[in-house]
Amino acid sequence: MVLRAMTHHGHDHDHRAGSRKALGWALALTAGFMAVEFAGGWLSGSLALISDAGHMLTDALALGLALLAVRFASTPASGRKTYGFYRLEILAALANGVVLVLLAGYIFYEAFQRFRSPAEIRTGLMIAVAFIGLLVNLACFLILRSSSRHSLNVRGAFLHVTGDLLSSAAVVTGGLIIRFTGWTAVDPALGVLIGLVILKSAWDLVKESVDILLEAAPVGIESARVEAALLAVPGVRAVRHLHLWSISSGIHALSSHVQIDDQLTSDSDRLLREINETLERRFGIRHSTVQFECGECHACVCRLDAPHDERRPRGAKKNLDNPVKKV
């Protein structure tokens, strides 16, 4: 039993190490070529190429956040930061989302200007840089494909890279159209399309970050369904003060008061394990704080909740330390 637990932990460690290495390589390739693509777009006069570099920026941010999440997952909590450092990922995501919104605004402004006054585009440089970008995104796609099968965190970054792979292919196609037809309006049109993709990614990033910081219920987990699942556990009579929130992306937590029958401590411990198993199996909630309440109890400990006079044993004298004066 111990050997299996140690082996499982070893597999988890191997997956984290493999994910960290894959994300590191993908981030280095994406960030490095992003700078090259920005420069190529500026020199060639192609807004589509600059927009694709902006799209690569979203991928670099996604890869960076995924790498931070893997790093924070192995960082122990401290006495002051009892939840660890998971929220740093959310703060970084919020800042990145705001930057991406501003970037999308710049792309839309430039596209509007170029629709009014078309700019000359060096299609040869545009196609060459976009094609190299296509190869870089293909390399990142292959690097992350294996790790994405074992980690939801890496899978999100993998989907970003897949989107940028398609975006680079679109820019190469647009460059070829401009070169052979002279239709320069294709360039700002592609810029607008890629800008919309960036804006959608930015909106999702900002919305999810704000929801987590406001401790909203996780997406896809409804409090009514969680309450119904708890009430379906044998021995649970009522559920009150149910709260759901996310510590970070994919790390959900719950706290609740659960009313149960009067029973032995050993029985309540079994019931608590069953509740935790239900929460993890059905909703992926692994951090839960459940406070048991007894609806009707005849044990002496329950007398602590009774009014002062009712708690006093029969025959005991009233406390005369603070007598009440009659007026």
Secondary structure, DSSP 8 states (H G I E B T S, - for coil): -HHHHHHHHHHHHHHHHHHHHHHHHHHHHHHHHHHHHHHHHHHHT-HHHHHHHHHHHHHHHHHHHHHHHHHHHTS---SS-TTTTTHHHHHHHHHHHHHHHHHHHHHHHHHHHHHHS-----HHHHHHHHHHHHHHHHHHHHHHHHHTTT-HHHHHHHHHHHHHHHHHHHHHHHHHHHHHH--TTHHHHHHHHHHHHHHHHHHHHHHHHHHHHTT---TT--HHHHHHHHHTSTTEEEEEEEEEEEEETTEEEEEEEEEE-S--HHHHHHHHHHHHHHHHHHH---EEEEEEEESS--SGGGGGGS-HHHHS-TT-----SS-----
